[in-house]
Amino acid sequence: MPQHLPPQTGAATVRSRVRIPLTFPDGYRADAEVFTFHGLADGAEHLALALGEVPEGGTPLVRLHSECLTGDVFGSDRCDCGPQLRESVELISGAGGYLLYLRQEGRGIGLYNKLDAYALQDSGLDTYDANTALGLPEDARDYTAAAQMLGALGVTGVELLSNNPDKAAQLTGLGITVHDRVPTGVHLSASNVHYLRAKVERTGHSIELPRLVG
């Protein structure tokens, strides 16, 4: 059985590591070394995928990717999660670093609540107002476990692959140096325009949508 340290210790250790070859639907392939952990603050089964080789003296490229069953697995066009995951694996494989796959479905509200929020979005609410209409936070994610995972891997500074300023702010507050924030591409579809626009307008995501925002 996994053994979890008390959250207040702030400590985490590597539980196991295993190599997994990855193949994406478009044929892209990458080799990952997947790490599991003991002692994460939230007790969830988060994963770290080591990809590529960090140059000597270099800083790892790191993405905190929140689990999205609908986007990552089923290819939903209502978000940009699946394309971001695919892009991140390739970019990190080239630069060297880690993809942290965090079990934070629906910005931390869970799968069923996320689908309930989708129904509210169909009636005109944006992704944030739909959450609050359900009595839930706009974004319930806490990145303490992500900082613990990086610490267990010996990582104290990162190039952060993210459009989300909150991820950088939380990691910095948790003692991880964010040397730079590298935006992902714009993965636009007819079904996610309003979702992406809300992320730009409501929470300052660095997504270049000049024709759609303003």
N, C-alpha and C positions, 0 to 999 in steps of 0.2 A: 504494500500500500504506500502511495506517496506520503511523505511526511512534510507537513507545512510548519515553518517556524512562525512564532507569534508575529503579527503584522508590525508591532511597534519596534521590533529589532531592526527593520529595514533591510535585513539580509536575505539573500537568495543564493542558491547554488545550482550548478548544472546537475540534473538528475540522470540524463542519458543523451547520447548523440548517435545518429544513424544517417548514412548516406542514402539519398533518394533521388533517382533521375526523374526530371520533370519533363513532360511533353504537353504543350498547349494545343488547342484545337487548330491553330493555324500552322502547326508543325514545328514551332520554335521549341528547342530543347535546351535544358540547363541542368547541371548537377548541383544539388543542394546538400549541405550537411545540416540536418535538422536537430535542434536542441530542445529538450524539455527541462523543467526546473522544479526544484523544491523551494518552498518558502515564499511564494509570491503573495503579496499583501491581500489580494482579492480571492485567492484560492482557485482561480480559474486555470484551465489548461491551455495557456498561451504557448506559442511556438516561436522559435527564432530560426530562420533559415540563413545559413552562411552561404554566400554566393561569390564566386570569383576570388581574386587575391588582392588584398590591400597592398599597395606599393610600400616598400620599406620607408618608414617615417611618414607615411600618408595617413589620412583620416578616412575612416570607413564611411561609405554612403549608406544611409540607414532610412528605411521607411517604416513608419508605424501604420500598418494596414488593419483597419477594423473589419472583422468578419462580416460578409454580406452574402448570405446564402443565395438570395435571388439574383444578385449580380455576378458573384464569383463562380457559382455553380451552374445556374440556369440561364445566364446571359441576359438578364433583364436589362432593357433599355431605359428604365425609369431612373437609373443612377449612372454614374461613371465608374463604379467600383471594379467591375470585371476588367475593363480596359486598363485601368490604373494598375491593377495587380499584374497583368501581363507585361505592361510597360516597365513596371518597377523591377520585375525579375530580370529583364534584359539589361536595364541600365545598371543595376547593382552587380550583375554578373560581369559587366564590362569594367566597372570601376573598382569592384571589391567592397564588400560590406555585408549588411544584414537586412533581411526583411523580417520584421516582427509581426506575426499574424496573431492579432489580439481578438479574443472572443467577446466582442462588443457590438453584437448585432443591433442595427438600428440606432447608431450613436448611443448605445448602452441601454436601450429600452426593451430589447428582446424582439424576437421574430414576430410573434403574434401581435404585439403592440405596433410594430412597424407596419404590418399589413393593415391594421385598423387605421393607422395614420394615412396610409395610401388611400383608403376609402374617403377620408376627410379631404385629402388633397384633390380627389376627383370632384368634390363639391366646391372647390375654389380656394381652399386654404393652402398656404405654402408649407414646406416641410417642417419649419419651426413652429408655426402656429398650430399645425395639426398635432404636434406632440403636446403642446400646452393645453389644447382643447381636450386632450385625453387625461389631463391632470398630471402630465409627466414633464421632466425638464426638456428644454430645447436640445440640450446635449448633455448626456449623463456620464460622459467618458472621463475617467481618471487615469492618468498615465504613470502612476506610481509603480505598477508592476513592470511597465516598459523600462523605466529607469533601473529597476532592480535587475531585469534581464541583461541590460547592457553592462551593469556593474559585474554581474556574474561572469560575463564574457570578457571582462577586462577592458571594456570600452568606457572612456571618460569624456570623449569628444566626438562629435559626429558632423557630417554634412547631411542635413535632414532633407529627404526627398518628400516634400509636402507643400500643398497650397494653403494649409491651415495654420494661421499664426498662433492659435491656442496650443498646438502641439509643441511648437518651439518654446513658448512661454512656460508651459508646464515642465518640460524637460529641464529647462534652465533653472527653474525653481527647485527642481529635484536634484540638482548638482551635476547635470550633464551639460557640458559646453557645446552649444550649437554654433559651429564656426560659420555656417552659411545655410540658408534655406533654398533648396533647389525646387522650382515648381515642376509639376508633372505637365504633360501635354493637355490640350483641351479635347476631351472625348465627348463630342456633341452629337446628340440625336434629336429627332423630332419629339421624342418622349421625355427628354431630360432638360430641355431648355429652361423651364421654370425652376427646376431643382437647382441647376447650376447658377442661375441668376440670383436665387435666394441666398445661396452660399456666398456670393460676392457681396450682395447688398446688406445682408444681415450680419455676417460674421467675418467679413473682410478677407475672404479667400482670394489668393492671387491667381485667378483664372481670367485670361484675357478674352473678355466678351464685349468688346467696344460697340459692336453693332446691336447687342441685345440689352445692354445696361446703359441707362442714362436717358 
